[in-house]
Amino acid sequence: MTETTRIIGIDPGLRRTGWGVIDVLGNSVRFVASGIVTSDGEADLAARLVQLHDGLDEVLHRHQPHEAAIEQTFVNKDAGATLKLGQARGIALLVPARRGLVIAEYAPNAVKKAIVGAGHADKSQIQMMVKVLMPKATFESADAADALAIAMTHAHHRGSAAGRLARAAACS
């Protein structure tokens, strides 16, 4: 491979959506940037979704990724919270899709297993392993570290059969 692929990982959330951008050349992964997009908790739901949309759109405009990887939603006991997370996740899918990016989706346990080696790792373990795997990586929050882990998972799986299936499922 002689062409660098830029990947954005997105960890959707209504309060904070984490994002992380990496460059991949062959087996080499290089940190580019990371951060969070926030919404105003005092605003109504529609306004918060617009804030997430506009913030993510600005990040994609600034970093020009070629592919996107997004964490799948897990269902918890609070149906209302799950629904709101799903709406934020819809924005996380919409923004890169509108730019024509191929989008892969990964379950939280798959990301944890790819980065830490265990599907039930906690956030501190993910942050530590992101730093081990990309020593130059900086992140201001666990959400940004999770987004970098999602991007790294995609970098690892994108050439594999599982990665091709994830991208094919996203395209259908």
Rosetta blueprint (number, residue, H / E / L):
1 M L
2 T L
3 E L
4 T L
5 T E
6 R E
7 I E
8 I E
9 G E
10 I E
11 D E
12 P L
13 G L
14 L L
15 R L
16 R E
17 T E
18 G E
19 W E
20 G E
21 V E
22 I E
23 D E
24 V E
25 L E
26 G L
27 N L
28 S E
29 V E
30 R E
31 F E
32 V E
33 A E
34 S E
35 G E
36 I E
37 V E
38 T E
39 S L
40 D L
41 G L
42 E L
43 A L
44 D L
45 L H
46 A H
47 A H
48 R H
49 L H
50 V H
51 Q H
52 L H
53 H H
54 D H
55 G H
56 L H
57 D H
58 E H
59 V H
60 L H
61 H H
62 R H
63 H H
64 Q L
65 P L
66 H L
67 E E
68 A E
69 A E
70 I E
71 E E
72 Q L
73 T L
74 F L
75 V L
76 N L
77 K L
78 D L
79 A H
80 G H
81 A H
82 T H
83 L H
84 K H
85 L H
86 G H
87 Q H
88 A H
89 R H
90 G H
91 I H
92 A H
93 L H
94 L H
95 V H
96 P H
97 A H
98 R H
99 R L
100 G L
101 L L
102 V E
103 I E
104 A E
105 E E
106 Y E
107 A L
108 P H
109 N H
110 A H
111 V H
112 K H
113 K H
114 A H
115 I H
116 V L
117 G L
118 A L
119 G L
120 H L
121 A L
122 D L
123 K H
124 S H
125 Q H
126 I H
127 Q H
128 M H
129 M H
130 V H
131 K H
132 V H
133 L H
134 M L
135 P L
136 K L
137 A L
138 T L
139 F L
140 E L
141 S L
142 A H
143 D H
144 A H
145 A H
146 D H
147 A H
148 L H
149 A H
150 I H
151 A H
152 M H
153 T H
154 H H
155 A H
156 H H
157 H H
158 R L
159 G L
160 S L
161 A H
162 A H
163 G H
164 R H
165 L H
166 A H
167 R H
168 A H
169 A H
170 A H
171 C H
172 S L
